[in-house]
Amino acid sequence: MARLVKDYSIVVLMAFLSGCANMQAPGGGDVDRTPPQIVSVSPENGQRRFNYKEIEFTFSEYVDKRTFKDAIFVSPSLEKGFDVKWSGKTAILKFNEELKPDITYNITIGTSVTDLNNNNNMAGAYSYIFSTGDVIDKATVFGKIYDKDPNKIFVFAYLLGTPGDSILKRKPDFVTQVGSTGEFRLSGLPKGNFRFFAVGNSFGDLIYNLNSDRIGIYNKDVTLSQNDTLRERLNFFMTKFDTIPPVLQKSVMTDRNHVLLSFNEDIAISSMETANISFIDSASDGTLKPLYVYSPGGKKSEAVISVTGNVKKESSLSIEITGVKDMFGNASSKIRMEVPVSDKRDTVPVSISQIEPVDLNNIIPEFPEFTLKLDDGVNPAKMTSALTVSDTSKKNVKTKVTRVDDAIYKVKVDQKLEPLSEYFLKVNTAELTDAAGNTKDTLLQSKFTTYNSINFTGLSGTIKGMTGKYIVELSDVEQGDRVYKTGLQSDGKFEFVDLLPGKYNLRLFEDKRGDKEYFSGSLFPFEHSAKFFVHPLVIELIPRWVTFDFKWNVD
């Protein structure tokens, strides 16, 4: 018995000690949101006649070692690269080669460095500049990337001058990473003529990858002197260039009268014409004829083909289609794919699935526009006659119906409506028959109310420092599809009237193509983007108050 008690005591003691060894601080407390930063560096930044083999970067906290090494960019690039070793919070960068004489080097630590505590990114890139000669190149550029996620974007700088240089097919001469605010600064540039790009480098190889990387093209090439600090901000909007036609990934009959196609990217549904679609049944004499084409539920990477005809369940059915375009205009050649057959019947009549805008209680009286989305394709001519807009006395108002696809239609009221009044958007479904022959004698109507014009707001003023054709654009911060545009007059004046109250971003851009749309530039052939400026403050426009004499000097 004594032995059992003794052994039991030993077990309890070991369990207690084990518990003590695993004691942890109690949970809770504020989440760490403080980004890591470099608090000291040795040798000091800005050294001339640099002859050191190593550089020490000390952080304010422990950081992820892997993210640090991946975030180091050396310009000009090193043929043999570098190694990194650690001592606590200090990273020691060691060169694997002799540095070139009389050269200014710029070592950028990008914002992808994260701390160990909560994976916080550095707020901004850190630039370490030194020269192996007597002179440090001090040319500097700065600017901002206007994007939802600027933290993953780089600024590439290429020195121009070599004939036949394949820019964007090689690594940039100088590079920096953009911070979470979109702001960037690139220093230590030599004198010369530069071309700048903002690149969302998805593979992290510092090479622009066409068809996968987003890119922003600056509006001109920039010439810098040795100590130049460019006063003009380099601002970028991101876009994507695509040269690959869409690929059909899946096709299936969902019922006897519908074939669903799924593509690898968004497609221009208007490019899918029934004349370019055919079905081949190699196992029987059954045939299918395409009637309507539309995007189901607004999914732009999918298309539904409404068909008539008969095929047997055991049939071997294929679809052939040509000329399908993506959103960049790339057209497919002939696509052929087998289609699994369904004998399920479609017995549901056509109905309205959605009306936009969703809020029908605040419609602008001046030429309002609606989008009607049906749950099936219909004859566009029938839809035009089935759709009317009327007031409370049942008097119709002028409308213009435009087909987006065979299930989505835009309805524009072609006259000014009375403010603070009720109207009805009506669809007589008796005129609408789907591919299966389903129809229903029902009048679908949705009431909408026009906005009281007394509550409208406005904005007018002067923008100084610009010459040429420019567009002034207001976009609602909370309602992204609410955008107003007006031209900038030759004296710099502009005016917006009858605006809905709200908080707005103000942008000014060069009307480079004369279509009142921002031009992102071109790669093939190369063409710079349009110049643009973004007002730094959100502008709040309140009801019943027009803001006059607004002033903005873009210089």
N, C-alpha and C positions, 0 to 999 in steps of 0.2 A: 504493500500500500504506500509506504514511504517513497518507493522508487517511482510509482505512478504520479504522486504529487510533485516530486522533483522534476520529472520529465515534462509534466504539464506546465510547471512554472517556467521552464526554459522556453517552451513553445510560445507562451503568452508574452515573455520578454522579447523574443525574436520578432513576434508580430508587432509589438509596440515600437521597437526600434525601426522596423521596416516602414511602419506608418509615419514615424518621424522623418525618415529619409525622403519620403514623398510629400512632405508638407508643402503647400503652395499658398501664395498670397490669396486672400479672399477675392472673389470676382466682383464685378461692378465697377463703378467709377466712370469718368468721362472717356469716350473713345478718342484715341490719339489721331488727330487730323493734322498735326504739324508736319509739313514736308521736310525731308532731310535737306541739309545745305552744307556746302563746303565752307568751313570756318577758318582754315589756314592752309597755306601751300608753301612748300620749300623745294627749290629756291623761290624767291619772291617773283610774282608775276611781272612781266615787262623787262626781263633781263636782256642786255646786249652782250655780245661776245660770249654767248652761252656755250659752255663746254662740259656740262654735266651729263652723266649717264642715266640718272634717275630723277624722278620728280615725285614728291610726296603730297598727297591730297588727304587732308583730315576732315572728317565729317562731324556734324553735330550729334549724330547717333549712329548706331550700327545699321549698315545697309546690306542689301542682298548683293553678294560679291559677283554673281553671274550678271545681274542687271548692270552693274558698274562697268564691267569689261565690254559688254555689248553696246554701251552708251558712249564709248570713246571714239572720237573721230579726229584724225590727224590730217591737217592740210598744210603743205602738200603731203600726199600719202607716202608711207614708208614701205619700201620693197619687202623688208623682212619683218616688219611689224614690231610688236612689243610684247612684254610679259608683265603680269601684275602679281604682286605678292602683298600680304596683309600683315599688319601689326595692330590689333585692336580695331579702332575706328579709322586707322590710317591706311590708305591704299598707296603702294609704291609702284609707280610705272617705270619699267626699265626698257630702254631702247635696245633693239637687237642688231643695230647697225650704226655706223658713223653718220652723223648728220651732215647734210650738204653745207658747204661754206657760203657765207653772205646771203642767207635765206631767212625770211621771217616765217616761223611756224605758228600755227594756230591749233591748239588742242582744245576741242570742245567736248565737255561732259554733258550729254543730252539729258532730257527730262525723263527718260525711261528708267533712271535709277530710282529704286524704291527702298524704303526702310524695312527692317525686319519686323517691327512691331505691328504695323497695320497696312503694309503695302502702299504707303503714301508716296506719290511721285514727287521728284524735285519740281518746284514751282516754275523754274526757268533754267535754261541751259547756262552752263558756266564756261567761260572762255579764258584759256591760259595762252598768252602770247609771248614769244621770245624770238630773238634773232641771233643767228650764229655770226653775224657781222656787226658793223657799227651802227646800222640803221634799222629801225623797226618800221615796217609798213603799218600805217595807222588808218588807212581808209576804212570807213565803217558805213554799213547800211542797216536800216531797221525798218520795221513795219508790222503788219498784222495779217493773220489768216482768218478770214470770216467763214467759220465752219462749226458744225455741231460738236465735233470731236477733234479740235486742233492739236491735242496732246500727242497724236501719233503721226504728225506731219513734219517733214524736213524741208529746209530751204536749200536748194542746190544752186551754186554759183559756178558758172563756166567762163573761163577766159576765152575770148574770141580772137581770131587772127590767123589760125592755121587753116589753109585751104583744104576742103574735103573733110574737116573735122566732123565726126559723127556724134554730135552732142546728143545727150540722153541715152546713147548706146554705151557710154563709158561712165566711170565714176566722176562725180563733180570735182572741180579743183578745190572748192571750199564748200563746207556744209555746216549747218547748225540745225538743232532740233527745236521745234516750237513748244512753248510752254502752255499750260492749261488755259491761260487767258487768250491765247492766239498771238501774243506779242513775241517778237524775236529780235535779236541783234546779232549781226555778224561782223566781227572786227578783224583787224590784221590783214586786210586785203591789199594787194599791191596795186599800183596804178595800171590802168588798162581798160579795155572795153569788155563789159560783162553781160551775160544773159542769165536771168534769174527765173527759177521755177520753184513752186511749192509742190512737193510730191508726198503722197501717202504711200510710202515704200512698204508694200505688204510683205515682201520677202526679207527685208532688212539687209539687202545686198548693196544698197546705195546705187542701184541701177534702175532707171525707170522701166517698168514692165507694162508694155502696151496691153490693153484689154483687161488688166487686173488692177493696176494702180490708178488712183485718182490723181489729178494734176491741176495746178493753177499756173497760167502763163502770165507773166508780167506784161504791161502794156507797151514796153519799149526796151531796147538795150540801153545800158547805163555805162557812161564813161567816168572813171574815177581817177583823180590825181593821187599822189603818194600819201598825202595827209588829209584827204577829203573826207568829210562827214556829210553824207548825203542828207540834205534837209527834207527832201520829198520822201514821204513814207512809201515803202513798197507794200502795197496791199494786194491780196489775192482772194479770189473766189475759186473753189474747187469744182472740177468737173471730171468726167471720165470719157475717154475716147475708146471706141470699140470698132474693130475691123472684121470681126468674125460673125458670119451669119448665124441666126438662131438654129438650134438643134431640137428636133422633136424627140422627146424622151419617153413618152407614153401615150397610148391611144386605147380607148375602150368605149364600147356602147353601154351607156347607162340605162337605156331602154330602147324600144324599137325605133324611136324617132330622134335619138340624140347620141352624138358621138363626141366624147370629151377628149381634147388634145392638151397635153402638158409639155411646155417648152422649157429650155434651160435658162431663159431670160424673158424679160418683158417684150412683148411683140406689139407692133402697130396693127391693131385689129382691122383697120381700114385696108390693109394690104391683102387681106384674105378674101378674095373674090370667088364666088361660087363657080365661075367659069374655069378657074384654075384648080378645082377640086374634083376628083373622081374616085369612085369606089369600084374595086374589081373583086368579083366573086368567082373564084376558079373552080369551086366544087359544085355549083348549081347554076341555073339560069336566072337566079334572083338578081335584082338590081336595086341600088339606092341612088336617089337623086338629092343633092344638097339644095336646100331652100334658103336657110338663113344662117348667119354666122354672128356670134356675139361673145363677149367676155362674161363668164359666169360670176355674178356677185362683184364685178369690177376687178377680178383677179387678172392682171395684165399678162401674166405668164401662161394663162390658159385660154382656150377657145372652145366653144361648143358649136357644133354643126348640126342644125336641125335638118332631118332628112325625111323623105317619103319613099315608099317602096317596101319590098319584102325580101328578107333573106332568111334561110333556115338556120336553126340553132347550131347545126353541125357544119355550117358553111365555113369555107376558108376565105375570109374577107380581108382585103387590104385597102388602104387609102393611099392615093397619090396626090401630092399638092406641090405647087411651085410658087415662087415669088413671095414667100412669107418674109416680111421685113421686121427687124428689131427697131428699137427706138432711135438708133443711130443711122437707120437707112440701109443697113446691110441686108441684102436679099438672098434667100436660100435658093439653091438650084432644086431639082426635083427630089422630093422627099417621098419615100415609100416605107410603109410600116403595116404589119398585120394588126387587125382590130378584132379582139374577142367579141363574139356576137351575143346579144341579149334578146330574149323574146318577151321581156317584160313590157306590159302595156302602159302607155301614158294616158291617164284619164283626167288630168288636172287642167282646168282652163287657165288662160293667161291672167296674171294679176300684177299689180304694182308692188314691187318689193321695197322701194326706197324713193324718197323725194328729197332733193337738195335745193336750197339750204334746209337743214333740219328744223331750225327755228323759223316757223312760218308766221310768227307774231310781229316780226320787225323787218318787213320787206321794204326796200327802197321804192318809192313811188315812180321814179324816173326809169322807164324801160327795164323793169326787173327781168331776171333770167332764172329759170328753174331747170333742173336735171331730173328726168324721170327714168328710173331703172325698173324694167320689167323682169319677171322671172323666166321668160321664154322669148324666143324670137318671133317677130310678126312682120307682116308686109308693111314697109315704110309708108306707102301711099295710103293704106288703111289707117295707120297711126295718125297721119296728118289730119285726116277727116274726123277721126274719133276724138281728138283732143280739142277742148275749148276752154277759154277763160271768160268768166262772166261776173257781173256785179250782182248785188243783192236783188236787183229788179229783173234778173235773168237776161240782161242785155249783154251780148258778147262783146269783148274787146279784141282789137287787132293783135294777132300773134303770128310768130314765125317759128315753125318746127324744123329742127335740123337733126339729121340722123348722125349719131356717133357710131353705133353699130345697130344690129337689128333688134336689140333689147334695151338700148340706151338712147334717149332722145333729149335734146335741149329745146326748151320752149322759151322764146324771148317775146315779152309783151312789147308790141311795136307802137306804144303810145304812153304818154304820161298818165298815171293813175292818180286818183284823188288821195291826198294824205289822210291818215287815220280812218281808213275805210276798209270794209270787208269785201273780199272777192273769193271766187271759187275756181279751182283748177279741176276740170272734169274730164274723165275718160269713159267713153261709151264702149264697154268691152264686147257688146254684141257685134261690133264691126271687126273684132280681132279674133282671128282663128290661127291656132298654132299648127305645126306640121302634122300632128296627129288628128287634126280636125276638131279639136276641142274648142268650144266657145260657150259663153255664158252671157245672157242678156241682163247685164248689170251696169248701172251708172256709178262709177267710182268718183267721188269728189273729195277734195281737200280744201278746207277754208284757210285763207291767209289774210293777214291784216297789214296794211301799209303803215309805214312809220310816220309819226307826226312830224311834218317838216319844220315845225317850230323848234323841235328838239335837235335839229341838225346842227352841225358845227362846220368850221372851215379853217383854212390856213392859207395865208398869202404872205409874200415877202420878197427878199432879194438875196441871191447867191452871188457873191463877188469872186472874181479871180478866174472865171472861165470864159472861153470864147469857143464858138463852134456849136454844133447841134448836140444838145444834152436833154435827157429825160429826168424829171424829178419824180421819184417814186415813194409813196407811203404804203407801208405794209403793217397790218394790225399784228401786234405782238402775240395776242391770244388767239386770233382767228387767222391762221396763216393764208387762207384762200381769199381774204379780203385785201385787195391791192388796188390802189388808185395811182394813176399816172397822168402827168401833164408835161407839156414841153416847156423848156426854159427859154424865155424870150431873149432877144439880142442884148437887151439892157440888163439881163440877169434877173428879171422879175418872173414870178410864177404865182399861180393862184389855184387853190382847190376849193370848190364850193359843194354844199350838200353832202357833207361827210357824216358817217355815223360816228358818234362819240366813241372814244377808246384810246388806248395807248399805242403809239405808232413808232416804227423805225423809219428814218428818212434816209434815202439813198439817192445819189446823183450819178448817172452814168452816161457815157458818150454813146450817142445813137449811131454807131459805126456802120450799120447796115441799112439804116433808114426804116426799120420795122418796129421801133420803140421797144426792142428786146435787147437785153444785155448779151454781148458777143463774147464768148469764152476764149476765142482764139482758135487756131487750127494748127495741126502738126503736119498734115499732108495736103497741100504745101504748107510750110510754116507761115503763120501769121500771128502777130501779137494780139492780145485781148484788147477789149475796149477799156478806156480809163474809167475809174469809178471812185467815188468818195462816199463814206458813211458818216452821218452825223453822230458824234460821240454820245449824245443823250437821247433817251426815250422821250418822245413828245406826247404829252397827254392833252387830248382835245375833249373838252367838256361840253355837255348839251347847252344849246342856246347861247353859245359864245364863240364868235369868230375871232381867230388870232390874226391880227394884222401886223404888218411891219416886222415880220420875222427876218432876222439877218444871219447870214452864215458866210464867212470868208474861208474858202477852202484852202487858201494859201497859208 
